[in-house]
Amino acid sequence: MGTCLLYCARASMPICAVSMSGFFGWDKRQSGVALGSFFWGYCVTQVVGGHLSDKVGGEKVILLSALSWGFITAVTPLAAHMTRDPLLLVSLLRFLMGLLQGVHFPALASLFSRRVRDNERAFTCSAVGCGSQLGTLLIGGVGSVLLEWYGWESVFYFAGFLTLSWGYCLSTYLLKERERILTFEDLGKGFSLSAQTSVPWRSLFKKAPVWAVIIAQLSVASTSFTLFSWVPTFFKERFPDGKGWVFNVVPWLVAIPSAIFSGLLSDYLITQGYKTIWVRKLMQVFGMGVSSLFVFCLAHTNSYCQAIAFASVAVGLQTFNHSGITVNVQDLAPSCAGFLFGVANTGGALLGVVWVYLSGYLIETTGSWGPMFHLVVAVNVLGLIVFLEFAKSERMDMEMIHI
């Protein structure tokens, strides 16, 4: 539910961007500033959020951050109307939201590594990962209706107050007091390392399996960001008569059962005696390899129906990554899974910006969409080769456990 609401709040601005631009008189450049400010904040707190979660507990970090970005979402319309420079304030609020949401997935990685059994992690990660697709569908459907009937402000109110309500119920009925309060003492534990508890990061980052999962996550995160940034424009330009809502809905409907299936399949194979690393690599073959095949097909089709089918299968297969590299981070270093995932996700987000700009340059200079899709395929295949060659599932952090 938390991941679902995370994406509801995150997508509120993109859904309302056109209406807000018309209301405040923003051009595309100004609108891009407001939209892009979220990303820069999102990159900053990945590592910090993961390390803090490893020290004080992921549930505390998730709850506090959710209440904070839920409040920011709810007050965004009021703040925008009250200031003389709405672009500056909205951009600042989006940056702060990025800072706060950046801790979510590293905190989940840390939480799962401590609270979920090894043979259930794949399904748990996949089920929670479905929240991203569900949140996109929810805000895309309900948000579109609210936008048309009540204006862009209602979309922010809906996402913000829904998040605050969830946070209140979570803290009141599900979490114990020690699990929901983040004290200054906890912050001190998270941001200070004594000589006795210091972590030998140099030793950890000298291990090939650690770099294998980092490089794979870099590839997955950066190419996903590239596709989600450019594919809507691809459909609009390649198929101008196609219905936009079909692309915005169908792939996500496919992705939800696909994610659940991959998690169940992964855990089932492990319980049947298959080696954990073999299962992790199998999931990545589908998540990075087979999905790239459909991305390649998407670049070379002129049929709208085929394009929808290729995109849906590619997005669906990419959910297999939840049962591969996402869980492999927890296999390798459960004592610092949040930190390690934060490192990989930060790199993936930053690299995603590079690929997005490079893709735009390739599209502009060649006049073709093919190079952008070929870049995505090449990066994914490279990451998959590294993972298949060097990945392992044995713990790499045993020497890091406190004595």
Salt bridges, closest charged atoms under 4 A:
GLU59 OE2 - ARG115 NH2 3.41
ASP118 OD1 - ARG121 NH2 3.13
GLU120 OE2 - ARG117 NH2 2.40
GLU153 OE2 - HIS81 NE2 2.86
GLU179 OE2 - ARG115 NH2 3.35
ASP186 OD2 - LYS60 NZ 3.05
ASP331 OD1 - ARG121 NH1 3.98
ASP331 OD2 - ARG280 NE 2.77
ASP397 OD1 - ARG395 NE 2.89
GLU399 OE1 - LYS207 NZ 3.87
